[in-house]
Amino acid sequence: MGVETATYISQLSATNPLGTDPISEGDNQIRLVKSVLQSQFTTLGAAAVTTTAAEVNVLDAVTAGTAAASKAVVLDANAAVNAVKTAALHIGVSGSETAVSATGTELNYNDITTLGTVQTSKTVTADASGVVNHADYVVQRPNFKDYAETHNAIGDTGGGSDNIDISAGNVVSATVSTGTQTFVFTNPSASANSCSFTLILTNGGSQTVNWPASVDWAAATAPTLTSSGVDVLVFTTIDGGTIWYGFAAGLAMATPS
């Protein structure tokens, strides 16, 4: 019979040439095999292929896009891959790797919107300055050690009206110097939460000090402040600032150095 035609290996017939074919067709058969190999493996180039049969078989994926044990991971037509819980991911230095057992749901806890701002069902993170903004969420049963409170230093008020913004710090310092001084309290915690701040006031008695009408003093009487010295006053609310309970924690204290 005549020499067969083929472009790829799968088109070659394993039974050809026949024993009855003329010897003169041998060169044509050899050229055919060369042509098929070059058509099948067009990009091997001049470098020797050292990959073993077992290594090549790693590419024998069962279904494109579905991971299989001991097979290369390949994407489907949509560039997706279904891992179907194959071999565990290992992280670490060679020789000391640790298997990652976290589920997809657990890994998604790290899918946060803004570093440093607490979100429900997400990992707690700090921003670039190390700040963790709990956004009024609960921190339950903490055991604090060596902690500090933010000091909101207003400084010399110079008379007029000054705002004590609780969100700027729960320890406030101010100095009364000239003219009648009026204080306003803003941004307390929401109603049903307890919110307190400490005011360290210097020379409060040297001028008239007006407090917010929401401040409830003992016996409805504000304390007499020190003209030249330091008074420590504490204010507490449990209804978002509707009522502030005010009391003098210490009057005529030593002036800070």
Backbone bond lengths (Angstrom), bond angles and torsions (degrees), N, CA, C in turn:
res aa  C-N    CA-C-N  psi(-1)  N-CA   C-N-CA  omega(-1)  CA-C   N-CA-C  phi
1 M - - - 1.455 - - 1.520 109.34 -
2 G 1.307 117.39 162.17 1.442 121.35 -178.61 1.524 111.51 -73.56
3 V 1.324 116.79 168.02 1.457 122.30 178.48 1.535 109.55 -68.65
4 E 1.345 115.96 131.99 1.472 120.75 -179.85 1.525 110.71 -68.31
5 T 1.326 115.69 168.31 1.458 121.30 174.82 1.538 108.59 -116.97
6 A 1.331 116.21 143.80 1.477 120.86 -179.87 1.517 109.47 -163.35
7 T 1.309 115.67 151.53 1.462 122.25 174.49 1.529 110.78 -114.26
8 Y 1.338 116.51 -33.60 1.454 121.52 -178.93 1.521 110.89 -122.90
9 I 1.315 115.95 159.94 1.463 121.51 -174.87 1.518 111.31 -57.18
10 S 1.335 116.94 -38.52 1.464 119.58 -177.64 1.527 112.92 -63.12
11 Q 1.354 116.27 -17.60 1.468 119.75 -179.34 1.522 112.79 -88.69
12 L 1.319 117.10 -9.54 1.459 120.59 178.17 1.523 110.55 -75.58
13 S 1.274 115.23 141.50 1.468 120.65 177.74 1.523 109.17 -93.28
14 A 1.337 115.34 126.05 1.470 119.62 -179.07 1.522 112.47 -69.07
15 T 1.324 118.28 -13.46 1.480 120.82 -177.32 1.519 112.68 -95.23
16 N 1.318 116.83 -4.73 1.473 119.98 -180.00 1.529 110.23 -101.79
17 P 1.357 116.89 150.64 1.473 126.01 -3.64 1.519 112.26 -75.29
18 L 1.322 115.10 156.98 1.459 120.28 177.96 1.523 109.95 -75.18
19 G 1.326 116.19 156.72 1.460 120.26 179.33 1.513 112.31 -64.40
20 T 1.336 117.11 -20.36 1.471 121.07 -178.29 1.519 112.47 -92.73
21 D 1.392 116.61 -4.60 1.457 118.92 179.37 1.522 110.14 -68.59
22 P 1.321 116.64 146.68 1.470 119.32 -178.65 1.526 111.53 -68.06
23 I 1.326 114.54 147.09 1.462 120.64 179.69 1.523 110.77 -61.42
24 S 1.292 117.83 -27.07 1.460 121.85 -177.08 1.532 112.56 -64.03
25 E 1.349 116.64 -15.52 1.457 119.61 -179.94 1.542 111.92 -90.08
26 G 1.347 116.48 -2.98 1.461 119.86 -176.71 1.517 113.29 -59.14
27 D 1.365 116.56 -42.26 1.460 118.86 -178.98 1.531 111.47 -64.81
28 N 1.337 114.78 -33.72 1.462 118.31 178.33 1.535 111.23 -68.17
29 Q 1.321 116.28 -37.10 1.470 120.40 178.41 1.534 110.67 -65.26
30 I 1.331 116.37 -40.96 1.466 119.76 179.69 1.527 110.08 -64.98
31 R 1.352 117.40 -44.80 1.449 120.78 178.57 1.538 111.40 -61.27
32 L 1.332 115.81 -36.61 1.458 120.12 178.51 1.531 110.50 -62.47
33 V 1.333 116.59 -45.84 1.466 120.02 -179.74 1.527 110.20 -61.92
34 K 1.354 117.81 -42.26 1.462 120.84 178.82 1.533 111.02 -62.11
35 S 1.330 114.49 -43.30 1.460 119.45 -178.72 1.536 111.26 -62.98
36 V 1.327 116.06 -42.02 1.461 120.19 179.96 1.528 111.14 -64.91
37 L 1.322 117.23 -43.38 1.469 120.39 179.48 1.522 111.03 -62.17
38 Q 1.333 117.73 -41.50 1.455 120.48 179.39 1.525 111.81 -68.59
39 S 1.325 117.15 -33.51 1.466 120.43 178.05 1.527 111.08 -73.04
40 Q 1.338 115.96 -35.88 1.461 120.30 -177.55 1.525 111.75 -74.74
41 F 1.325 117.40 -40.89 1.467 122.36 -177.16 1.532 108.85 -116.38
42 T 1.316 115.62 79.04 1.470 120.40 -172.42 1.519 113.52 -81.49
43 T 1.345 118.22 -18.06 1.473 119.54 -171.75 1.525 113.57 -119.04
44 L 1.312 118.31 14.87 1.465 119.20 -179.50 1.525 111.53 -67.04
45 G 1.307 118.36 -30.29 1.455 121.39 177.45 1.522 111.87 70.34
46 A 1.333 113.50 -160.35 1.462 119.08 -174.88 1.518 112.92 -89.21
47 A 1.344 118.35 -12.40 1.464 120.55 -177.00 1.522 110.77 -75.17
48 A 1.329 115.05 144.82 1.462 119.68 177.69 1.525 110.07 -71.91
49 V 1.317 117.80 141.30 1.452 123.43 177.61 1.522 108.45 -92.60
50 T 1.347 116.91 114.82 1.461 121.04 -177.53 1.524 112.49 -103.18
51 T 1.325 116.85 -2.20 1.460 119.89 179.98 1.525 110.08 -63.41
52 T 1.348 115.14 134.97 1.460 119.81 179.48 1.523 110.50 -80.17
53 A 1.308 115.64 167.77 1.458 120.15 178.05 1.529 110.68 -60.98
54 A 1.345 116.61 -39.17 1.469 119.92 179.68 1.528 110.70 -63.52
55 E 1.348 115.63 -38.99 1.463 118.98 179.84 1.515 111.62 -69.54
56 V 1.318 116.56 -38.31 1.457 119.96 176.72 1.522 110.62 -64.13
57 N 1.323 116.53 -36.95 1.464 120.47 -178.82 1.534 113.14 -68.21
58 V 1.349 116.53 -14.95 1.458 119.11 174.23 1.522 110.40 -61.77
59 L 1.324 116.28 -26.52 1.461 121.05 179.20 1.523 112.50 -80.26
60 D 1.307 117.16 -4.03 1.469 120.72 -177.56 1.523 109.44 -81.17
61 A 1.341 115.44 68.42 1.462 120.66 -179.48 1.521 110.53 -68.17
62 V 1.331 115.40 142.99 1.462 119.88 -178.63 1.522 110.66 -68.81
63 T 1.335 115.66 -51.82 1.471 121.59 -179.97 1.514 108.75 -138.21
64 A 1.329 117.25 126.99 1.457 120.59 178.66 1.521 109.63 -56.03
65 G 1.345 115.82 131.18 1.455 120.12 179.01 1.508 114.44 91.43
66 T 1.324 118.52 -6.59 1.462 121.95 178.25 1.518 109.25 -118.68
67 A 1.323 117.38 120.54 1.454 121.24 -178.70 1.525 110.04 -71.65
68 A 1.306 115.48 140.50 1.462 121.31 177.84 1.517 108.58 -130.82
69 A 1.337 116.22 149.24 1.461 120.86 -179.38 1.522 110.48 -60.24
70 S 1.322 116.50 137.28 1.460 123.71 177.69 1.516 112.82 62.07
71 K 1.326 117.23 26.91 1.456 121.69 177.85 1.525 109.49 -128.41
72 A 1.330 115.74 156.98 1.454 120.13 174.41 1.519 109.43 -68.03
73 V 1.339 116.12 146.79 1.454 120.25 176.98 1.522 108.26 -84.16
74 V 1.317 116.97 122.44 1.462 122.29 179.79 1.520 109.33 -121.98
75 L 1.320 116.83 150.73 1.450 122.28 178.98 1.521 110.47 -91.08
76 D 1.342 114.85 153.87 1.456 118.54 175.09 1.523 109.42 -85.87
77 A 1.334 116.77 -170.39 1.460 121.32 -176.61 1.519 112.36 -64.62
78 N 1.328 116.64 -20.03 1.466 120.94 178.24 1.518 112.37 -98.22
79 A 1.327 116.62 14.34 1.469 122.63 179.85 1.522 111.58 61.37
80 A 1.348 116.81 31.11 1.455 122.01 178.46 1.520 109.71 -111.59
81 V 1.338 115.48 159.13 1.456 120.39 176.98 1.523 108.64 -141.65
82 N 1.304 116.23 132.95 1.460 122.94 177.23 1.517 108.05 -99.65
83 A 1.351 116.69 108.87 1.463 120.19 -173.74 1.519 112.96 -71.50
84 V 1.308 118.94 -23.94 1.470 125.47 179.68 1.523 113.43 40.61
85 K 1.313 116.04 42.77 1.473 121.92 173.92 1.528 112.47 52.57
86 T 1.311 116.36 55.35 1.452 119.40 175.66 1.520 108.97 -84.24
87 A 1.305 117.84 -151.30 1.462 121.17 -174.44 1.522 111.49 -55.59
88 A 1.329 116.77 144.30 1.458 122.15 -176.40 1.523 111.07 -69.95
89 L 1.321 115.77 145.38 1.446 121.57 173.21 1.525 109.01 -74.30
90 H 1.329 116.66 135.66 1.457 121.57 179.10 1.524 109.30 -116.56
91 I 1.326 116.16 137.13 1.452 121.75 -179.80 1.524 108.97 -126.26
92 G 1.325 116.02 138.01 1.454 119.87 176.60 1.508 111.36 140.54
93 V 1.325 115.32 -179.54 1.451 120.87 177.42 1.515 109.02 -76.66
94 S 1.320 116.10 144.44 1.460 120.26 -178.79 1.518 110.99 -51.27
95 G 1.318 115.06 126.60 1.457 120.87 -179.19 1.510 113.24 99.63
96 S 1.334 116.48 -14.15 1.466 119.08 179.83 1.531 110.53 -136.99
97 E 1.340 116.37 34.58 1.451 120.34 -177.96 1.525 111.09 -70.16
98 T 1.317 115.44 152.25 1.456 122.40 175.38 1.517 108.99 -120.83
99 A 1.315 116.67 130.37 1.455 120.28 179.59 1.522 110.37 -68.95
100 V 1.331 116.82 138.33 1.465 122.31 177.43 1.521 108.01 -89.89
101 S 1.332 115.46 114.67 1.459 120.16 -177.75 1.523 112.54 -104.27
102 A 1.353 116.88 1.07 1.459 120.24 -178.71 1.518 110.68 -64.69
103 T 1.336 115.07 142.59 1.458 120.28 176.41 1.521 110.00 -82.52
104 G 1.316 116.18 168.94 1.454 120.06 176.20 1.518 111.81 -58.24
105 T 1.339 116.24 -40.16 1.470 120.38 178.59 1.516 110.64 -61.54
106 E 1.330 116.32 -42.53 1.460 120.23 -179.11 1.533 111.14 -67.58
107 L 1.323 116.82 -40.17 1.463 119.48 177.78 1.524 111.31 -64.80
108 N 1.327 116.76 -31.67 1.461 120.56 -179.94 1.526 112.47 -70.82
109 Y 1.340 117.48 -11.79 1.460 118.91 173.92 1.525 110.03 -61.38
110 N 1.332 117.31 -23.28 1.462 121.39 -179.47 1.526 112.45 -84.88
111 D 1.322 117.29 -1.98 1.456 121.00 -178.56 1.526 109.32 -82.35
112 I 1.327 116.22 70.23 1.464 121.98 -174.32 1.521 110.21 -91.90
113 T 1.331 115.88 157.05 1.462 121.19 -179.32 1.516 111.55 -84.15
114 T 1.346 116.72 -46.52 1.463 120.82 -176.11 1.524 109.48 -136.84
115 L 1.323 117.10 123.63 1.456 120.88 176.27 1.518 109.83 -58.13
116 G 1.339 116.32 134.61 1.452 121.00 175.12 1.508 114.86 89.85
117 T 1.337 118.23 -5.68 1.459 121.35 177.82 1.521 109.45 -114.01
118 V 1.331 116.46 123.47 1.461 121.31 -176.03 1.525 110.60 -70.68
119 Q 1.334 115.86 135.31 1.457 122.90 174.81 1.522 108.57 -125.85
120 T 1.324 116.63 151.81 1.459 119.77 177.76 1.521 109.94 -65.78
121 S 1.320 115.75 140.55 1.470 123.65 177.32 1.525 112.86 58.76
122 K 1.332 116.78 30.88 1.455 121.10 177.47 1.526 109.96 -130.91
123 T 1.319 115.55 161.32 1.451 121.41 176.55 1.533 110.18 -65.92
124 V 1.334 116.67 141.82 1.463 121.07 176.03 1.526 108.73 -82.92
125 T 1.329 116.08 124.76 1.459 120.95 -177.84 1.524 110.49 -126.74
126 A 1.315 115.91 163.91 1.464 122.23 174.84 1.520 108.53 -110.45
127 D 1.351 116.08 150.61 1.455 118.90 177.13 1.523 109.82 -81.67
128 A 1.318 116.29 -172.07 1.464 120.60 -175.74 1.519 112.70 -63.62
129 S 1.342 116.90 -19.99 1.466 120.71 178.47 1.517 112.50 -97.53
130 G 1.330 116.87 5.22 1.455 120.75 -179.57 1.517 113.58 81.74
131 V 1.328 117.31 13.19 1.460 121.57 -177.81 1.524 110.49 -88.00
132 V 1.336 116.27 135.50 1.462 122.29 173.01 1.526 107.26 -117.37
133 N 1.316 116.60 109.45 1.458 121.98 179.59 1.521 108.44 -92.20
134 H 1.325 117.21 108.99 1.459 120.62 -176.27 1.524 113.33 -79.22
135 A 1.323 116.71 -3.46 1.475 121.94 173.28 1.523 111.95 49.04
136 D 1.321 116.08 41.23 1.469 123.92 176.96 1.532 114.20 69.96
137 Y 1.339 117.38 12.78 1.462 119.35 173.07 1.531 109.98 -80.18
138 V 1.316 116.65 161.53 1.463 122.41 -174.08 1.527 111.06 -80.20
139 V 1.328 115.95 135.32 1.468 122.11 167.26 1.524 105.21 -108.16
140 Q 1.315 115.79 108.86 1.465 120.25 -168.90 1.520 112.47 -99.90
141 R 1.311 115.73 134.71 1.466 125.52 175.16 1.536 113.57 52.38
142 P 1.328 118.09 47.71 1.466 118.45 175.93 1.527 111.14 -77.60
143 N 1.302 116.15 156.93 1.453 122.27 173.39 1.525 106.53 -122.15
144 F 1.344 116.04 94.78 1.452 120.35 -174.80 1.528 111.11 -82.30
145 K 1.309 114.83 143.78 1.458 121.37 176.19 1.521 108.48 -142.10
146 D 1.340 115.30 132.41 1.456 120.77 178.40 1.530 110.54 54.96
147 Y 1.344 116.15 54.21 1.451 119.82 -178.54 1.531 110.23 -102.34
148 A 1.320 116.68 165.12 1.463 122.46 178.72 1.521 109.41 -134.14
149 E 1.334 116.60 156.85 1.448 122.57 173.87 1.523 108.63 -111.17
150 T 1.314 116.25 145.74 1.454 120.11 -178.95 1.528 111.06 -70.22
151 H 1.323 116.16 132.41 1.456 122.90 -179.74 1.523 109.38 -98.15
152 N 1.313 116.23 117.31 1.458 122.02 176.46 1.524 108.26 -95.46
153 A 1.326 116.47 97.92 1.466 121.66 -176.01 1.523 109.49 -89.73
154 I 1.342 116.76 99.94 1.467 120.77 178.97 1.520 110.72 -73.89
155 G 1.327 117.45 -35.42 1.459 121.43 -179.49 1.515 111.71 82.00
156 D 1.331 115.88 -153.76 1.464 121.52 -178.12 1.529 109.38 -71.31
157 T 1.332 116.60 119.45 1.459 120.52 -176.72 1.524 111.87 -75.46
158 G 1.335 117.52 -33.20 1.455 120.53 177.75 1.520 114.47 69.37
159 G 1.318 117.80 20.05 1.455 120.98 -179.67 1.523 111.32 81.67
160 G 1.329 116.23 174.95 1.452 120.42 -178.55 1.515 111.44 82.93
161 S 1.317 116.75 -154.20 1.469 122.18 -176.80 1.518 110.33 -108.51
162 D 1.324 116.21 134.41 1.463 121.15 177.12 1.523 109.67 -129.63
163 N 1.332 114.62 138.33 1.457 121.82 -178.83 1.522 110.20 -92.38
164 I 1.323 116.81 127.59 1.470 121.51 171.27 1.526 106.27 -99.95
165 D 1.332 115.15 101.98 1.465 122.82 -177.20 1.522 108.09 -91.22
166 I 1.331 116.58 108.68 1.466 120.28 -176.11 1.525 111.37 -62.81
167 S 1.339 116.99 -29.45 1.471 119.22 -179.67 1.522 111.90 -67.97
168 A 1.348 117.51 -14.19 1.462 121.19 178.92 1.515 112.41 -88.31
169 G 1.335 117.78 -6.99 1.461 121.01 178.87 1.505 111.26 150.22
170 N 1.336 116.14 144.37 1.466 120.80 -177.11 1.522 113.54 -94.63
171 V 1.317 116.38 2.31 1.470 121.57 170.66 1.515 106.58 -124.02
172 V 1.349 115.93 117.30 1.461 121.49 -173.26 1.519 109.25 -118.39
173 S 1.325 116.32 139.98 1.471 120.42 174.48 1.523 108.60 -126.44
174 A 1.330 115.68 142.77 1.462 121.15 179.39 1.528 108.99 -154.38
175 T 1.316 114.70 156.59 1.470 120.75 178.63 1.529 108.67 -126.05
176 V 1.326 115.94 129.00 1.463 121.96 176.67 1.519 107.68 -92.13
177 S 1.343 116.25 131.13 1.467 117.46 -176.00 1.519 113.05 -129.84
178 T 1.327 118.11 -55.80 1.473 119.78 -175.35 1.513 109.86 -135.85
179 G 1.308 117.10 136.06 1.450 122.14 173.26 1.516 112.99 80.49
180 T 1.305 115.06 163.79 1.466 121.74 178.32 1.524 110.40 -62.78
181 Q 1.332 116.31 134.27 1.460 122.13 -176.16 1.525 110.18 -112.47
182 T 1.335 117.09 127.54 1.461 122.47 176.97 1.523 109.09 -117.66
183 F 1.334 116.83 128.93 1.459 121.42 178.65 1.528 110.00 -105.83
184 V 1.336 115.23 142.86 1.466 123.03 175.43 1.526 107.72 -124.74
185 F 1.330 118.15 134.90 1.467 122.55 179.36 1.530 108.93 -103.06
186 T 1.330 117.39 128.97 1.464 120.71 179.81 1.528 111.65 -133.49
187 N 1.318 115.04 161.16 1.467 125.38 174.41 1.533 114.49 57.72
188 P 1.333 117.69 47.94 1.471 117.86 172.03 1.527 109.78 -73.52
189 S 1.318 116.34 169.32 1.461 120.42 174.22 1.522 109.77 -63.17
190 A 1.331 115.94 157.64 1.453 120.61 -176.78 1.525 111.24 -63.20
191 S 1.328 115.52 158.70 1.462 121.75 178.99 1.524 110.54 -54.38
192 A 1.322 116.18 147.84 1.472 124.85 -177.52 1.522 112.07 82.75
193 N 1.330 117.20 -2.12 1.462 121.38 172.64 1.531 108.64 -111.97
194 S 1.315 116.02 145.68 1.459 119.97 175.52 1.524 109.07 -83.25
195 C 1.327 116.08 131.33 1.463 121.27 179.89 1.518 108.43 -132.86
196 S 1.317 117.01 127.77 1.465 121.21 -179.49 1.519 110.26 -135.48
197 F 1.333 116.07 153.42 1.452 119.97 170.71 1.525 108.58 -147.38
198 T 1.303 114.76 154.84 1.467 122.41 179.40 1.520 109.02 -108.96
199 L 1.320 116.43 131.08 1.465 122.02 177.44 1.525 109.02 -111.08
200 I 1.326 116.01 119.21 1.461 121.77 174.96 1.526 106.18 -100.21
201 L 1.330 115.62 104.37 1.465 121.52 -171.04 1.530 110.48 -109.79
202 T 1.326 115.40 124.24 1.466 121.43 179.93 1.533 110.33 -100.19
203 N 1.331 115.20 132.15 1.469 122.84 177.25 1.525 112.63 58.77
204 G 1.324 116.41 34.95 1.457 120.27 -178.00 1.512 113.41 -61.96
205 G 1.345 117.64 -29.31 1.452 120.77 -178.10 1.513 114.37 -83.39
206 S 1.326 117.33 -1.40 1.465 119.81 -178.59 1.519 112.22 -76.40
207 Q 1.319 116.74 -18.72 1.455 122.23 179.53 1.536 108.04 -139.28
208 T 1.325 116.18 169.43 1.458 120.11 174.87 1.527 109.08 -74.47
209 V 1.326 116.22 128.79 1.467 121.58 178.14 1.518 108.47 -113.36
210 N 1.320 116.08 124.21 1.463 122.14 176.78 1.523 109.59 -102.85
211 W 1.330 115.23 129.77 1.462 121.13 179.68 1.530 110.36 -102.52
212 P 1.337 118.18 158.00 1.464 119.24 176.75 1.527 110.60 -57.40
213 A 1.335 115.78 147.03 1.461 119.99 179.16 1.519 111.81 -63.25
214 S 1.336 117.41 -18.56 1.466 121.58 -178.88 1.522 112.77 -77.42
215 V 1.352 118.50 -8.01 1.465 121.12 -178.83 1.527 109.35 -80.06
216 D 1.320 115.07 126.20 1.468 122.15 177.85 1.528 108.15 -106.36
217 W 1.345 115.72 106.58 1.466 121.07 178.39 1.530 109.64 -90.20
218 A 1.299 116.46 158.17 1.468 120.66 175.30 1.521 109.22 -59.62
219 A 1.329 115.28 132.33 1.471 121.48 -178.46 1.518 111.86 58.55
220 A 1.352 115.25 23.78 1.470 121.58 177.77 1.514 112.27 56.92
221 T 1.349 116.63 29.54 1.462 120.97 -177.45 1.519 110.35 -130.36
222 A 1.319 116.60 120.79 1.461 120.26 177.41 1.519 109.74 -68.48
223 P 1.320 118.02 147.34 1.468 119.93 -179.64 1.526 111.60 -68.39
224 T 1.308 114.99 154.18 1.465 120.66 175.48 1.520 107.85 -80.55
225 L 1.324 116.12 118.68 1.453 120.79 -174.58 1.523 111.58 -84.57
226 T 1.324 115.31 161.02 1.456 122.37 -176.76 1.527 110.30 -83.63
227 S 1.343 116.25 131.40 1.471 120.35 -178.52 1.517 112.05 -70.07
228 S 1.320 116.37 -38.84 1.462 120.49 -179.47 1.524 107.56 -136.09
229 G 1.284 115.51 90.96 1.460 120.46 -176.08 1.517 110.24 159.41
230 V 1.300 115.11 -168.94 1.471 121.12 -173.16 1.521 110.11 -118.87
231 D 1.332 115.01 134.37 1.460 121.98 172.38 1.528 108.47 -117.32
232 V 1.313 116.05 140.74 1.464 121.59 177.94 1.524 107.86 -111.01
233 L 1.334 115.96 117.74 1.457 122.25 -176.99 1.524 109.33 -119.52
234 V 1.329 116.13 142.44 1.462 121.45 -179.02 1.525 108.64 -122.36
235 F 1.332 116.18 137.92 1.457 122.11 -179.88 1.529 109.29 -128.45
236 T 1.325 116.53 134.66 1.469 121.99 -177.60 1.526 109.69 -134.37
237 T 1.341 116.14 138.89 1.463 121.40 174.39 1.523 109.50 -135.91
238 I 1.329 116.01 149.62 1.467 121.01 175.72 1.526 111.09 -125.05
239 D 1.323 115.97 7.71 1.465 119.29 -177.93 1.529 111.80 -131.80
240 G 1.336 115.90 36.01 1.454 120.17 176.50 1.510 114.11 69.76
241 G 1.339 118.18 22.71 1.447 121.16 175.97 1.510 115.18 95.62
242 T 1.345 116.72 3.31 1.464 118.44 175.40 1.519 109.89 -61.05
243 I 1.329 116.08 -43.07 1.467 121.88 173.29 1.526 108.12 -128.09
244 W 1.329 116.35 128.77 1.460 122.38 171.57 1.531 107.63 -108.29
245 Y 1.314 116.53 124.24 1.466 120.86 174.72 1.517 107.68 -88.51
246 G 1.353 116.35 116.88 1.449 120.57 -176.85 1.512 111.79 -112.92
247 F 1.322 115.68 140.41 1.460 119.48 176.05 1.521 109.90 -152.94
248 A 1.302 115.24 154.23 1.464 121.66 179.05 1.518 109.28 -85.84
249 A 1.315 115.70 116.40 1.457 119.43 176.71 1.510 111.14 -81.78
250 G 1.335 116.38 -24.98 1.466 119.83 178.40 1.515 109.56 -170.09
251 L 1.312 117.29 130.17 1.458 122.41 179.07 1.515 110.08 -112.84
252 A 1.341 114.94 150.40 1.471 121.72 179.86 1.524 111.27 52.83
253 M 1.331 115.18 47.72 1.458 119.89 176.89 1.528 109.13 -78.06
254 A 1.325 116.04 169.11 1.456 120.23 179.11 1.520 110.01 -65.85
255 T 1.325 116.70 140.86 1.462 121.08 178.46 1.516 109.94 -70.48
256 P 1.332 117.47 131.92 1.480 119.01 179.90 1.510 111.39 -59.67
257 S 1.313 116.34 140.83 1.468 120.04 178.96 1.506 110.77 -79.43
